[in-house]
Amino acid sequence: MRISDLTINNSCFGKDKILVDIRPYYNYGSSSKEIEGYKYKVVLPVLKMEPLDVKIPGAKLLELKEGEFPSVEFEGLEARIYVIEGKGLVSASATGMRVLGNQHKA
């Protein structure tokens, strides 16, 4: 068994995921600079505000307003562990996202 074969139980991320940043990602395997989708960076209060980037392919799902940080929920969230230079890291992707009622302000 390889560590990359393991998946993470999403309940460990807690219910509250606070969206703090959105940025595009590209297909680095091709010469094209086309945007493939977006990385949504959330912080996880249950894990002492540890950040998690979640990739969602396709168009940008929302615009962040300056100083506002909504709570979000991901649809089809899958997270995996991988290792680089002996350090365990997490890769996450989802099929969608929705904004919850909670808004956090700076």
N, C-alpha and C positions, 0 to 999 in steps of 0.2 A: 504494500500500500504506500502510495506517495501522499505527502501532506496536501498537495494540490487536489487530491481526490476527495478531500473532506469539505463539507459545507458547514456553515455556521448556523446555529439556531437563532433566528432573528429576534427572539424574545430578549436576548442578552443586550440588545441595543436600547431597550426601554420603549415606552410609548411616545415620549416627547422627543421629537427630532427638530431642531431649530435650524432653519435654512439661513446660511450666512453669506454664500457666494454662489455664482453661476458662471461657468466658463465653457467655451467650446472644446471639443476634442476632434481630432482629425484621424484619417486612415494613414498611418505612417508607412504602411506596406506598399503604398502606391506613390506615384509621382504627383498625384493630385493633391491640392491643398483644400479640397472641399471639406466642409464641416460635416462630420458623421452624426454628431449629436452633442449633448451637453453634459458636463459634470456638475452635479448639484452637491455643494459642500454643506453638510450639516454638522452641528455639534450635538453631543449626546449627554444631557445632564446626568443620567444614571451612571455614566462612566467619567465623571468629573470633567465634562465638556470636551472630551476626546473628539477630534474631528473624524468624519467619514465622508469620502467622495463617492457618490453614486452616479454611475453613467446611465443615461437614458438616450437611446438613439432617436434621431429625428429632430423636429423643430423645437425651439425653445418653448417651454411650457408656461413661463411667466417672467415678468420683469420685477426685480427687487427694487423697492423704493428706498431711497437713502434713509438710513437710520431705523428702518423697520425690518424685523426678522420674524417671519411667520413660522409657526409650527406646521410641519408637513407629514404626510403619510405616503409611503411608497407602495405601489402595486407591483406584484411579482418580484419582490426584492430577493435577490440571491447574493450571498456573500461567501467568499472563499479565502483561504489562507494560502500565502505563498512566501517563499524565503529568498531574500537577496542578502548576500554576504553574511549569512548566519542570523539575520534579523527577520522575525516573523512579521508579515504585513498582511493587510486585508484588502481585497479587491471586491467591489460591490457593483451590481447593476440592477436595473429595474425596468419594467415595461411602462410604467406611468407614475404619476405623482398627483396628489391633491393637497390643497391648502386647507388646514383645519382652522377653527375659529380663533385660536390663540395668536396674539401678536405680541412680540417682544420688541421693545424700543431701546435704542442706544442712549 
